[in-house]
Amino acid sequence: VLCCSVIDLSVNMITLAFERAIGLKCAVEFEVADCTVKTYPEESFDVIYSRDTILHIQDKPALFRSFYKWLKPGGRVLISDYCKKAGPASEDFAAYIKQRGYDLHDVEAYGQMLRDAGFNEVIAEDRTEQFMKVLQKELDIVENERESFIQEFSEQDYNDIVGGWKAKLVRSSSGEQRWGLFFAKKN
């Protein structure tokens, strides 16, 4: 029987995960928690996975050291996250990062933080092109389903989502916003 622990700061995300897990033949524990505060015994996990959330963490090196400690030997980390291009950000992109409270690094620096935490076999890939294709596909779907989306949610929600996704595509196309995929192993 597969067993996993799922944590998130967002009650909405935990609720969604719980709903999706209903009927699955696995033991899943769900918890609303802050991964920068929460502790686990050493060598508790085989895998740690994070999708587009660590951009909110200001002290990534400390978090990655915790990940290393919590993983069993041979354990793996898989992370996707927003990144930025190497070098200084433009004034507009720097303002966006600050307004959102993000802590973004370039893909190589992100990978180096994992190495510095003790991980080996670190792979740091810039997957921005893939990210843009998926985002454009999702944008096309939402735009084609505009009326039903507005009926289920609101026109304001529609405008916020579509506007946000289009802005993300512009930032990514310009090279400012990047999307990284990171794999690391604890030997």
C-alpha positions, 0 to 999 in steps of 0.5 A, a space after each residue: 500500500 502506497 503511503 504519503 504525506 501531503 502538506 500545503 499552506 493552502 486549505 484550498 489545495 489540501 481540500 482539493 488533494 483530499 477530494 482527488 484522493 477519495 477512492 484511491 487505494 493508498 494511505 494519504 495523510 493531509 495537513 495544512 502546514 508550513 514546510 519551513 516550520 514543520 519538522 520530521 524525523 531524519 530519513 522519513 521519506 523516499 521522495 519529496 515533490 513540490 510543484 511551483 511552490 518553493 518560489 514563496 520560500 525565502 530561505 531555500 538553502 535551509 529548506 533544501 538541507 531539511 529535505 536532505 535530512 528528511 530523505 532516506 538514503 537513495 531518496 529523491 527530490 523532484 521540484 518544478 518552480 518559477 525561476 528567473 534569467 541569470 543576471 539582474 531582473 528588469 525594473 518591471 520584472 523586479 517589481 513583479 517579484 517584489 509585489 508577489 513576495 517571490 524569491 526567484 533564482 536562475 536555474 543553475 543557481 537553484 541547482 547549486 543550492 541543492 548541491 550545496 545542501 548535500 544532494 548529488 546527481 542534481 539535474 537542473 533543467 530550464 523547461 520554459 518552452 514546455 511551460 509556455 506550450 502548456 500554458 498556451 494550451 490551457 489559455 486557449 481552453 479557458 478562452 474557448 470556454 469563456 461563457 461557461 467559465 464565467 457562469 461557474 465563477 465570475 467575469 472578474 475571475 476570468 479576466 484575472 486568470 486570462 490576464 495573469 496567464 497572458 502576462 506570464 507568457 509575455 514575461 517568459 517569451 522575453 526571457 525574464 521568467 523561466 521555469 525550472 525542473 529539478 531532480 536531486 538524489 541523496 546517496 
